[in-house]
Amino acid sequence: MADLPSLLEARYGATSTGSAAPPVSPTTANPTLETLLQHKSVRNFLPDPLAPGTLELLTAAAQSAATSSNLQTWSAVAITTPDLKSQAATLCGDQEFIRAAPLFIIFCADLARLTTTCAQHGTPGTGLEFLEMYTMAAIDASLAAQNAVVAAESLGLGVCYVGAARNRPRELASLLSLPPRVVALFGLAVGRPDPEAPPATVKPRLPQEEVVRQETWGGAGGEGAAQHQQQEEQAAKLAAYDEALADFNAKQGRGDAPVWTYRSAHRIATVESLHGRDIFRDVLEERGFELR
């Protein structure tokens, strides 16, 4: 079993001043922490089908996640047949690893089920017309998928989320025959990592003090000198992360990769950089998510 400091060092990387990992109490890593801290995106899979019962076990893990008011406002489409998987891959950024993975799961926000329950009991279902319910469904689906990811990785499987399921949402809904008030949110490729391919590695994340504030945000509405200091402090944290990720990329043979701040700024710079997802609100309304 890996020791906790080593796991944290891999997760946060290193800068010129040393490890960027936060200090921790002398807690011993356990299998759950080890699985979580070693998460990585795998894009090279063996073609072998998964063991019988794997999908059912991943589904049980997904359904064990929290769900608001037990409304269970998500569903998923599991694809294993090569032809359908290839068509889905084409619509999801035309990414070859989706075709290679023996299992591709598309997680959906699902308000159709609750529409049915309203019809069964003669209630108007007015609440389904509001943004809150789409938000709830998206959260429920995300919690469920993350449970499935942890379960898959605990079984020695590799996974990769696919946000490109939102690139061509109309076509994907048609391909999967999604009913009204159901929309695909993201995909998840699942399979056994190919041992002959370069191994996937743990990618450093932003420093903890940049993503978790203590008690309050800490003067976000400050003015003048205070606001300027906050901006400088944030810029310093982001610069340190640029360095940590650059060090990681260099070790992976990608020394020419742009730094995180540059890449992130350009990823959201234009409508075109959204890769078709700028129409997603329109698609939600077309599919019965009224977003009042």
Sequence and secondary structure as in RCSB ss.txt:
>XXXX:A:sequence
MADLPSLLEARYGATSTGSAAPPVSPTTANPTLETLLQHKSVRNFLPDPLAPGTLELLTAAAQSAATSSNLQTWS
AVAITTPDLKSQAATLCGDQEFIRAAPLFIIFCADLARLTTTCAQHGTPGTGLEFLEMYTMAAIDASLAAQNAVV
AAESLGLGVCYVGAARNRPRELASLLSLPPRVVALFGLAVGRPDPEAPPATVKPRLPQEEVVRQETWGGAGGEGA
AQHQQQEEQAAKLAAYDEALADFNAKQGRGDAPVWTYRSAHRIATVESLHGRDIFRDVLEERGFELR
>XXXX:A:secstr
   HHHHHHHHH EETTEE      S    HHHHHHHT  B   B      TTHHHHHHHHHHTS  GGG   EE
EEEE SHHHHHHHHHHTT  HHHHHSSEEEEEEEE HHHHHHHHHHT   GGGGSHHHHHHHHHHHHHHHHHHHH
HHHHTT EEEEEGGGGSSHHHHHHHTT  TTEEEEEEEEEE B TTS          HHHH  SSS  STT  HH
HHHHHHHHHHHHHHHHHHHHHHHHHHTT TTS  HHHHHHHHTSSSGGGTTGGGHHHHHHHTT    
